[in-house]
Amino acid sequence: MGEPAEPATADPEEKKTSRAGRNLPAAIGVGAGLGAVIVAVLLLAPRGWVGIVAVAVGLAIWELYKRLRQQGVYLPLIPMVIGGPATVLASLPFGITGVFTGFAVTTVTCMMWCLLRNGLSGKPENYVCDSAITLFVATWVILFTSVGALLVLTEKGAGPIWVLMIGVICSDVGGYTAGVLFGKHPMVPRISPKKSWEGFAGSMIAGIIGSILTVTLILGEHPLIGALIGAALVVFGTIGDLIESQFKRDLGIKDMGTLLPGHGGLMDRLDSLVVAAVVLWVFVMLLGYPLTV
């Protein structure tokens, strides 16, 4: 309300943009392509999921490095772009021990890297800021995604990954649909203006339904467990989305990058998944699925 009407000569590209602010044809095409690759890997070579995650981590770190440099924040690219994928890959032979060791070595190396760069610059400054943001990114991107990689290494194979992906996709679709059709009451307008309580309700309904189906049909667990997992995935997936939105708001940017047309950067797509993966890992451990590494 109060905004001027769209000119009759508006750019055709703008008309393709959805109410969520995305180019829907591009977003659907990219999403379908990525989905096809993931489905093929999970069906034919489930442990290839770890390789996909490792590549995604390297690309996400590169995107974040470029964005943060634009804001004058230093991210130690070399140790992170090497240590991140290495931490993910270490899960294959060593499981949780490999992830913990890789993460610890990477973070210590990054702190030393920032210290040396700061000390050798001749004008030491911003060490605490640079180190704090580096550790935040390392936890958010490297540790959380490594936990997501571990999900495929249990006795259930690709089962937990199907639960994660389908649960989050159902949540996104339900939230988008309900938000577009009924969204009137903003959840957190200062962080994510387009996110509404009606959309959250749609996410919750769709996420629980999707998770009940996958948990019962794929994992063979009770529907109540599926409902609990679905609700948790929606809540923590939403938190992950809000974390990324606040991160971008602090930087004054709309997208993390341009790698995925119609979506933005990799972290624009992984924001919900990486946090949801952590809570699903908790359920996997509570259900007693042993690692097979």
C-alpha positions in Angstrom: 0.0 0.0 0.0 1.2 3.5 -0.8 3.7 2.2 -3.4 3.3 3.4 -7.1 1.7 1.0 -9.5 4.1 -1.0 -11.8 4.7 0.8 -15.1 3.2 -0.8 -18.2 6.7 -1.1 -19.7 8.1 -3.1 -16.8 11.1 -5.4 -17.5 9.8 -8.8 -18.6 12.3 -10.4 -16.2 10.6 -8.7 -13.3 7.3 -10.3 -14.3 8.9 -13.7 -13.8 9.6 -12.9 -10.2 7.4 -14.5 -7.6 6.0 -12.9 -4.5 8.9 -14.5 -2.7 11.3 -12.4 -4.8 12.6 -15.2 -7.0 12.7 -15.9 -10.7 10.4 -19.0 -10.6 11.3 -20.6 -14.0 15.1 -20.4 -13.2 14.5 -21.5 -9.6 12.4 -24.5 -10.7 14.9 -25.5 -13.4 17.9 -25.3 -11.1 16.1 -27.1 -8.3 15.0 -29.9 -10.6 18.5 -30.4 -11.9 20.1 -30.5 -8.5 17.3 -32.8 -7.2 17.9 -35.2 -10.1 21.7 -35.4 -9.3 21.0 -36.0 -5.6 18.3 -38.6 -6.2 20.6 -40.5 -8.7 23.5 -40.5 -6.2 21.3 -41.7 -3.3 19.9 -44.5 -5.3 23.0 -45.7 -7.1 25.9 -44.8 -4.7 24.6 -43.5 -1.4 28.0 -42.7 0.1 28.6 -40.4 -2.9 26.4 -38.0 -0.8 29.6 -37.3 1.2 31.4 -36.2 -1.9 28.5 -33.9 -2.9 28.5 -32.3 0.5 32.3 -31.8 0.4 32.0 -30.0 -3.0 29.2 -27.9 -1.6 31.2 -26.9 1.4 34.1 -25.7 -0.7 31.9 -23.6 -3.0 29.9 -22.2 -0.1 33.2 -21.1 1.6 34.3 -19.4 -1.6 31.1 -17.5 -1.9 31.2 -16.4 1.7 34.8 -15.3 1.3 33.9 -13.0 -1.6 30.9 -11.6 0.2 32.7 -10.9 3.4 35.7 -9.3 1.6 33.3 -6.8 0.1 32.3 -5.8 3.6 35.9 -5.5 4.8 35.9 -8.8 6.8 38.8 -11.2 6.3 38.1 -14.9 6.0 41.1 -17.2 5.8 40.3 -18.8 2.5 43.1 -21.3 2.0 42.8 -23.2 5.3 39.0 -23.1 5.1 38.6 -24.1 1.5 41.0 -27.0 2.1 40.0 -27.9 5.7 36.2 -27.7 5.1 35.9 -30.4 2.4 38.6 -32.5 4.1 36.6 -32.5 7.3 33.5 -33.7 5.4 35.5 -36.4 3.6 37.2 -37.5 6.9 33.7 -38.9 7.9 34.0 -41.7 5.4 36.9 -43.6 7.0 36.7 -42.2 10.5 33.1 -41.3 11.2 32.5 -38.8 14.1 36.2 -38.9 15.1 37.2 -37.8 11.6 34.7 -34.9 11.6 35.8 -33.7 15.1 39.5 -33.9 14.3 39.1 -32.2 10.9 37.0 -29.4 12.4 39.4 -28.9 15.3 42.5 -28.8 13.1 40.7 -26.4 10.6 39.6 -24.0 13.3 42.9 -23.9 15.1 44.7 -23.3 11.7 42.3 -20.5 10.8 42.9 -18.8 14.2 46.7 -19.0 13.6 46.3 -17.8 10.0 44.3 -14.8 11.2 46.9 -14.1 13.9 49.9 -14.3 11.5 48.1 -12.1 8.9 47.2 -9.6 11.5 50.7 -9.5 13.1 52.6 -9.4 9.8 50.4 -6.6 8.4 52.3 -4.0 10.4 49.0 -2.6 11.7 47.4 -5.3 13.9 43.6 -4.8 14.0 40.3 -6.6 13.7 41.7 -9.9 14.9 38.8 -10.6 17.3 36.2 -9.7 14.7 37.9 -11.7 11.9 38.5 -14.7 14.1 34.9 -14.7 15.6 33.3 -14.6 12.1 35.7 -17.2 10.9 34.7 -19.6 13.7 31.0 -18.8 13.1 31.4 -19.7 9.4 33.4 -22.8 10.2 30.7 -24.1 12.6 27.8 -23.1 10.4 29.2 -24.3 7.1 31.8 -27.0 7.9 30.6 -28.6 11.1 26.9 -28.6 10.5 27.3 -29.9 6.9 29.7 -32.6 8.1 27.0 -33.8 10.5 24.7 -33.9 7.5 27.3 -36.1 5.7 27.4 -38.5 8.7 23.7 -39.2 8.2 24.4 -41.4 5.2 26.9 -43.5 7.1 24.5 -45.3 9.5 23.1 -48.8 9.1 20.0 -47.2 7.5 22.1 -46.0 4.5 20.5 -43.2 2.6 17.3 -43.5 4.7 18.0 -40.5 7.0 19.0 -38.4 4.0 15.6 -39.1 2.4 13.9 -38.1 5.6 15.9 -34.9 5.8 15.5 -33.9 2.1 11.8 -34.7 1.8 11.0 -33.2 5.2 12.7 -29.9 4.4 11.3 -29.8 0.8 7.7 -30.5 2.1 8.3 -27.7 4.7 9.5 -25.3 2.0 6.6 -26.1 -0.4 4.0 -25.9 2.4 5.4 -22.7 3.7 5.7 -21.1 0.3 2.1 -22.1 -0.7 0.5 -21.0 2.6 2.5 -17.8 2.7 1.5 -16.8 -0.8 -2.2 -17.7 -0.4 -2.8 -16.7 3.2 0.3 -14.9 4.6 -0.8 -11.8 6.5 0.9 -11.8 9.9 4.8 -11.5 9.7 6.8 -13.7 12.0 10.0 -11.6 12.3 9.6 -8.6 9.9 13.0 -7.1 10.9 14.8 -10.2 9.8 12.7 -11.8 7.1 9.8 -9.6 6.0 8.2 -12.2 3.7 8.0 -15.0 6.3 4.6 -15.2 7.9 2.9 -17.2 10.7 0.5 -18.6 8.1 3.5 -19.8 6.1 5.0 -21.4 9.2 1.8 -23.2 9.8 1.8 -24.5 6.2 5.4 -25.6 6.7 4.5 -27.4 9.9 1.6 -29.3 8.3 3.4 -30.3 5.2 6.7 -31.1 7.0 5.0 -33.4 9.5 3.1 -35.2 6.8 6.2 -35.7 4.7 8.2 -36.9 7.6 5.6 -39.3 8.9 5.6 -41.0 5.4 9.4 -41.2 5.1 10.1 -42.2 8.7 7.5 -45.0 8.6 8.0 -46.2 5.0 11.8 -45.8 4.8 13.1 -46.1 8.4 10.3 -48.4 9.6 9.7 -46.3 12.8 6.4 -45.4 14.5 4.4 -42.6 12.9 4.6 -40.6 16.2 8.4 -40.5 15.8 7.9 -39.3 12.2 5.6 -36.5 13.5 8.2 -35.5 16.1 11.0 -35.5 13.6 8.9 -33.5 11.1 8.0 -30.8 13.7 11.7 -30.6 14.7 12.9 -30.3 11.1 10.4 -27.5 10.4 11.3 -25.6 13.6 15.1 -25.9 13.2 14.9 -25.5 9.4 13.1 -22.2 10.0 15.7 -21.2 12.5 18.4 -21.9 10.0 16.6 -19.8 7.4 16.4 -16.9 9.9 20.1 -17.2 10.8 21.0 -16.8 7.2 18.6 -14.0 6.7 20.1 -12.1 9.7 23.6 -12.8 8.4 22.7 -11.3 5.0 20.9 -8.4 6.7 24.0 -7.6 8.7 26.0 -7.6 5.5 23.4 -5.5 3.6 23.0 -8.1 0.8 20.1 -10.0 -0.7 21.8 -13.2 -1.7 25.0 -15.0 -0.7 26.1 -15.4 -4.3 24.9 -16.0 -7.8 26.0 -19.6 -8.3 22.4 -20.9 -8.5 20.1 -18.8 -10.8 16.8 -18.2 -9.2 18.1 -19.2 -5.8 21.1 -17.1 -5.1 24.2 -18.7 -3.6 24.6 -22.1 -2.1 24.0 -21.0 1.4 20.7 -19.5 0.3 19.6 -23.1 -0.4 21.5 -24.9 2.4 20.5 -22.6 5.2 17.6 -24.7 6.3 19.2 -28.1 5.6 22.4 -27.6 7.6 20.6 -26.8 10.8 17.9 -29.4 10.3 20.6 -32.0 9.7 21.9 -31.4 13.2 18.6 -32.0 14.8 18.0 -35.1 12.7 21.4 -36.4 13.8 20.2 -36.1 17.4 17.1 -38.3 16.5 19.3 -40.8 14.6 21.5 -41.2 17.7 18.5 -41.5 20.0 17.1 -44.2 17.8 20.4 -46.1 18.1 21.4 -46.4 14.5 25.2 -47.3 14.5 27.7 -45.9 12.1 29.1 -48.4 9.6 32.6 -47.0 9.2 
